Amino acid sequence: MPPKKRKSAVIMSESATPAPEVQPTATASGTQTPSAFAQSRSEAAQAKEAMIEANTYMYTPRSFKNPLYNKNRGRRMKNYKAVLLAERERDLASGTTEPTYLSIEAPPSLMPQAKYCDITGLEGPYTDPATGLRYHDKSVYEFIKSMNPGTEKFYLQARGVNPIVK
């Protein structure tokens, strides 16, 4: 019985000739006849085809979506404002004073306020005595010295400090 052709197998044209049969070789116990050799070869090919068909998933139709997925159909999505309103109402109804994002109150920090460079935004441990600008390092100080007069006022206003007119 000839082996089954798979869908992905290449179909030979009628003009193509099949490969020649390999002749059996003689063994110490005797020789194998060509028909027995061809039969065992076709059985091996059939077994191989059966194994490939059993282990292939190419032709098994599978859906992309998970059929067990159940989106929360009864649950309505709320925006941020509605969530905050519901949280506030819940807190008022329960009478608790637990901290929330709207009611966090903390004492002032005991640490000194951090000082940042007015030009780069990095930590600014130094202050230019002439302009009052804070700076990070030597290269920023050179930039401050090369600025046009009056430009430092804009940097001080950005920090929230009123420039001192001399």
Salt bridges, closest charged atoms under 4 A:
GLU21 OE1 - ARG41 NH1 3.50
GLU53 OE2 - ARG6 NE 3.29
ASP118 OD1 - ARG159 NE 3.07
ASP128 OD1 - LYS145 NZ 3.52
